[in-house]
């Protein structure tokens, strides 16, 4: 009898992700999200062409939803990651290590924001760029495609992280810098990052050229790896257009909730024996329901932190939420980087720590 279990690469037992599971993930998890982003881009382009604009309350909906659905909760199982990926690690030790990590790294991040909120936001962008890029590298390994090797993985990381982090500043400079200024002012009222015009035109042109160059380099790297280019090209194109035509708040909120968080939750569920078995047999809803049940206690703590922060700062807006996310993202990225190391994510083939077969 064959069972899917958690684990680390063990000689003679690590196996690739079953092809059927790859197809299910690609067709029923990844593709629908790509289609949704493409449709939103079409609608926003049509609204703009008609001389209209997307109402601000509508733009905020994805971020509001992300407080409880996918977004904020997607890191709520970090405390279980060491126990899941290192056999012999007790739950107590796993929780202790991750809690200490969050306290130390999260506090350092918060201190940076207090000292200089503009630098804090810049660091937030840099960490998020890296973290969101590494999420797509893992998906490439899960599907056993994409650019291969460490160089190819680095190209994927830089390109996929650049699309959500850079394109809004080139395509919507005033709106993007307004978010930065508003968030910085949460910690230091009156903090400003740019004038009302946003990013100067020459800088926008440079950003645009850099992003286009990265996309081309990414596709070349995929091609040279011998992997199919169509999925990568389609995703690159959709993301490029999406962030170019959709208002930044709406675009980043949707991407955070539907693209990045869903992919990370899928990664977590593949480290859980029961959820991995459900996925292996084509049951996609059960693992996400299991995640919700496991994640709600930490999610509740994070929501309580958000409420306390809003009361202390006397502000309950997107800027306050982003400050909390920035504080949590840095330690979360450290945990995911450790996962990359243990699961050999930057290798060509699917990570051995994703699934294993054991005879019983």
Secondary structure, 3 states (H helix, E strand, C coil): CEEEECCCCCCCCECCCCHHHHHHHHHHHHHHHHHHHHHHHHHHHHHHHCCCCCCHHHHHHHHHHHCCCCCHHHHCCHHHHHHHHCCCCCHHHHHHHHHHHHHHHHHHHHHHHHHCHHHHHHHHHHHHHHHHHHHHHHHHHHHCCCCCHHHHHHHHHHHHHHHHHHHHHHHCHHHHHHHHHHHHHHHCCCCCCCCCCCCCHHHHHHHHHHHHHHHHHHHHHHHHCCCCCHHHHHHHHHHHHHHHHCCHHHHHHHHHHHHHHHHHHHHHHCCCHHHHHHHHCCCHHHHHHHHHHHHHHHHHHHHHHHHHHHHHHCCCCHHHHHHHHHHHHHHHHHHHHHHHHHCCCCCCCCCCCCCEEEEC
